[in-house]
Amino acid sequence: MPFRLAPQTPVAQTPPQPEDRSTDTSPTEASTPPRTDLSRLGPMLLPNRPRRSG
């Protein structure tokens, strides 16, 4: 079991690294959506919380 887990960890980490570096547009675009989601989640989370009660 330990032998199988060892090879799987490096193999899975190796492909993702080169892909991220190759896709310069992917990381840039991905960085934009998260910011928008956080902004939308911010106001949505406020009403969800007991602001009136507090």
N, C-alpha and C positions, 0 to 999 in steps of 0.2 A: 504493500500500500504506500509506504513512504517513498519508494522508488518512483512510483507512478505520479505522485503528487509533485515531486521535485521537477521532473521534466516538463510537466504541464505548466507550472508557474512561469519559468523562463520563456517558454515557447509563446505563451499567451501575452506576456509583457513585451516580447521582441516585436511582433507584428504591429501592435498599436502604436509604438513609439515612431517607427518610420512613417506610418500612415499619417499621423498627426503633423509631422514635419513636412510631408509631401503636400498635404492639403492646407495651404496657407489661408485660403479663403474660408475653409470650413471653420477653423478656430475663430476667425474674425467674426463670421456671421453668427456662430454659436454664442459668442460673447454678447452680441446685441440682444437676442431673444431673452436670455436670462435677466438682463437689466429691466426689460419691459415687463416681464412676468413679475419680478419683485415689486415694481412700481404698482402694478395692478393688484398684487396680493396685499400690499401694504394697506390701502384703503379698505379692502375687503375684510382683512383680518381685524381691523379696528371695530367695525360694526358687529362682527361676530362676537367680540369680547364684551363683557358686561360693562360697557362704558357708562351707560345711563345709571346702572346700579351703583357703580363705583363713585 
